[in-house]
Amino acid sequence: MQLEDYFDFQRPHDIRLKSTRVEIETILYEYIHRARTPEEISNIYTSLTLEQVSLRDYSLLLAQQRSCKQLYS
């Protein structure tokens, strides 16, 4: 699995879920600050399927970490 399979890296500060306009920061905010489940997130962001949100939990965190490393490199 490559991160590029799941994300579109537009710019260092602009990483989106593949084939969507939804930024990973948006999804992470829903998980971390609002404690939403994948089901709730997919209901809110109707362009995302439950499978996309569920399978990307770990990948989201990896991509965020990668983005942070690029910023401070």
Secondary structure in CASP SS format (residue, H / E / C, confidence):
PFRMAT SS
TARGET T0000
AUTHOR 0000-0000-0000
METHOD secondary structure of the structure
MODEL  1
M C 1.00
Q C 1.00
L H 1.00
E H 1.00
D H 1.00
Y C 1.00
F E 1.00
D E 1.00
F E 1.00
Q E 1.00
R E 1.00
P C 1.00
H C 1.00
D E 1.00
I E 1.00
R E 1.00
L E 1.00
K C 1.00
S C 1.00
T C 1.00
R C 1.00
V C 1.00
E E 1.00
I H 1.00
E H 1.00
T H 1.00
I H 1.00
L H 1.00
Y H 1.00
E H 1.00
Y H 1.00
I H 1.00
H C 1.00
R C 1.00
A C 1.00
R C 1.00
T C 1.00
P H 1.00
E H 1.00
E H 1.00
I H 1.00
S H 1.00
N H 1.00
I H 1.00
Y C 1.00
T C 1.00
S C 1.00
L C 1.00
T C 1.00
L H 1.00
E H 1.00
Q H 1.00
V H 1.00
S H 1.00
L H 1.00
R C 1.00
D H 1.00
Y H 1.00
S H 1.00
L H 1.00
L H 1.00
L H 1.00
A H 1.00
Q H 1.00
Q H 1.00
R H 1.00
S H 1.00
C H 1.00
K H 1.00
Q H 1.00
L H 1.00
Y C 1.00
S C 1.00
END
